[in-house]
């Protein structure tokens, strides 16, 4: 099953990369490293339903917004997403590709390309909005009236986080990979997580935060476990193999105590991973 799932993911990756590179606005962004899962930016019952996929490139993020118009008596035109990057000073919007026409029930796609200065840096977009023209439609005949009104529609905040820069890597022999990687960039940190109720919750939280693959079935934790070792593998942007070993134990009073060791070929990646865990 893993093989079939992986090849499906590879096909999707190739399709995304080809689609974006064919667009003249984005021909310069280079090779696609990885793409996120789709994230909703509106309620499912909204007038306009918007979701986003984040495509990670060496120095850019291309945001692909899928927009669904649920209003039968409207046609949307020149649909763009405007992003407020005031909380991400090292980033700038470089180019747009609007959706020209979005009819009722036929999703359209708009793109925004953001250039970033940091290789692996979080980007927080506290405010973005759809900007578009609306034309009235007669639902009984499908006739579109000429008069257009300018409209805006607010979207939920969105974030590019550390996990978006990582491809999970399931290592058959974690120990061999660990010993084959230089310890020169090792970072070791101890945490006391007083709000965590169980080791299992802490393990799931780490996997979600880092976007890495649990190795050697180490994500499965028995409900009664008082101690556990989690092994994670991933490839970060730039092709940097990254290994994380987390030793967890239930604290005597409350919460979970955790000792994390991060091993990579690149200290900047180790630091980014540690920062993600710490926050």
N, C-alpha and C positions, 0 to 999 in steps of 0.2 A: 504493500500500500504506500510506503514511504517513497518508493521509486516513482510510482504514478503521480503522486502529489508533487514531487520535486520537478518532474518533467512538465507538468501543467504550469508550475510556477515559472519555469524557464521559458516556456512558450509565451506567457503573459509578459515577462521581462523583455523578451525580444520584440514583441508587438509594441509595447510602450516605447522602447528605444527607437525603433524604426519610425513610428508615428511622429515623435517629437523631432528627430533629426531631419525629417522631410520638410518641416515647417521653416521657412526662411528666417523667421525671427530667432530661431533657436539652433540654427545650423552650427553655431560656434561653440556650443556648450560641451562638446566632447562626448565621451562614452558614459552611458547610464550605469551607475553603480548598483543602486537598488531602489525599489519603490515601496511605499508604505501600503498598508491596507486602507480601504476607503473609510473616511471619518465624516459623520454627519455634522453639518453646520447649522441646521435648522431642525425644528420639530417635524415629525413625519406628517403631521396634518397641516403644515403651513401652506400658504398660497403658492409659494415658490419653494420647492425642496432642493437644497443644495448640499452636495457632499464633495470632499476633496481627497485626492491622492497626491502624496508628496514624492516627487522624483528627485533623487539625490545624484548630483553630478560633482566632478572634482572641485569646481569653484562656484557652483550655482545650485539653487533648488528651483525646479519647475513645478508649480502648483497647477494641478489639473482639476478644475471645478466642473462638476456635472450638475446641470440646472434643469429641474423639471417644472414646467408650468402647469399647475392644476386648475387654472381658470379658463373654462371653455370659451368665455366671451372675450378673451384677450390673446393678442400675439405680441411677443416681446422681440425687440430688435436692438442691434448694437449693444449686446449684453456684456458688460465688463465687470471685473471684481477689482475694487480699489482697496488696497491694504495700507494700514497705518503701521509703519515700521519705526515709530518713535522710541519703542522699547528695545529696538535692535539696531543701535547706532552703527554697527560694523556692516550693515546690509543696506542694499538699495534696490528698488524695483528697476530692472533694466529694460524689460519689454513686455508687451501684452499681445494676446491674440484673442479678440472678443468673439463671442458666438453671434453670428450675423442675424439669424432668425430662430426663435424658439416658439413653435406652435404648441397648442394644447396637447398634452399627452405624448409629445415627442421630445425627449431630453436633448439639450444642447450642451456644448462643452466650451468653456473659456479657459485660457491659460494665462498665468503670470510667471515671469522669470525673474528671480531674485538673485543678485550676485552677493556672495558673502566673503568676508575677509578671513574668517577663522575656518580652518579645515573642518573641525568637528565642534561646532558651537550651537547652543540652543538659540532658537529664534522664536520670540514670543510676539504674536500679532494680536494685540488686545482688541482691535476693532478692524473689521473689514465689512464691505457692503457691496451689494449688487447695484450697479448703475445702468439704467437701460431706458429705452423708449417703449411705451405701451401704445398699441393700436387696438381699437375696438373691433370685435369680430361678431358677425351675425351667425350664431350657432346653427340656425336652421338652413342657411345657404352656404355658410363658409366664407361669405364675402368679408374682406378686410377693408375697413374704412381708412381713408388717407391720413386723417388727423392723428398726430402722435403727441403724447404727453411724456415729459421727462419724469422718471421715478427713481427712488432709491429704496433699498430693502436691507436692513441690518442683518449681519451674520454673526454666529457665535465666535468667540475668540479661538485662535488655533495656535499650535505650537509645533516646531520642529525640535525634537528632543534627541538625546544621545542614542536612544534605541533606533531612531530613523537612519542612523549612519552605519548600522550593523547588519551583516548577513549572518544568520545563525549557522554554526558549523558543528555537526554531530561527529565528535572524534571517537573512533572505535577504541583507541588506546590513549586515554587522557594522560596517564602517567608518562608514557613515552614522549608525547608532545610537550609535556611540562618539562621533562629533563632535557629535551632537545632545544629548548628556548632559553636564551641567556637570562640569568637572574639580575643582570645589571640595572634593569629598569623596574625591578619589583617595587611595588608599593604595598605596604601592610598597614591596616587600620583596624582598630577595635571600636565597636559600637555597642551601645546599650539602648535597645529599642523598647522603651517602657510601655508604649501603647500597643505593641503586638501581643495578641492573645495566644498564638501558637507558632510552632516552627513551620508548619505547613503554609500558613498565611505569609510568613516572612519569605519563604522560598518562592512562592508564587509572585510576591511583590518584586523580588530581585529579578526574576525572569522577565517580568513585564517591563521593569525600569530599563533594563539593559538590552533587551531584544536578542539575547544570546540563547544558544541551545543547551538545555541540560544534557550532560553526557552520562553514559553508563547508568541510565535510569535513576539518576540521583534526584530527580524532581519528585519522585514518589516518597512520601513521608508517612509513616504510620501515625495514627491519631495520638497514640500514647507516647510517642518518641520524646525523650528528654534531651537527646543530642542528635546531631545530624551533620553530614558533610555534603555540600552541594558543589558540583563541578560544572562549569559553564564554558562553552567554546563559541567563538565568533570571529568573523573577519570584518574589521572596520575599514572605513573609507581609506583608499590608498593600498589596500591589500594586506593590512597588518593583522596577522593572526593574534588573537587575544584569548587568554585563559584566565579564569577566575575560580579561586577555591575559597569557599565560605564555610567556616566551621561555626555551627550554631548550637546553643544550648539554652534551655529554659533557665531564666534567672531564679535565684532562690526566693526573692520577694515578688516581683512582678515583671512581665515582659520577657524579652529574648536578648541574650548576649551573643554577639557575632564578631568573629575575627575574619577579615577578608584579606586575601593575598591576590594581587593582580600582576600577571606576568605577560609582557608584550615585548616586541622588538623596538617599540617606539614610546619613549617616555611621555610624549604629548597625549598619546592614546590612553596610556595608563592613568594620566591625570584627569582626562575627560571622563573615564569610567568611574574613578574615585569620586569625582565631583557629582556625578549622577547618583551614585549610591548615597552620598552624604546629604544631598538635598531631598 
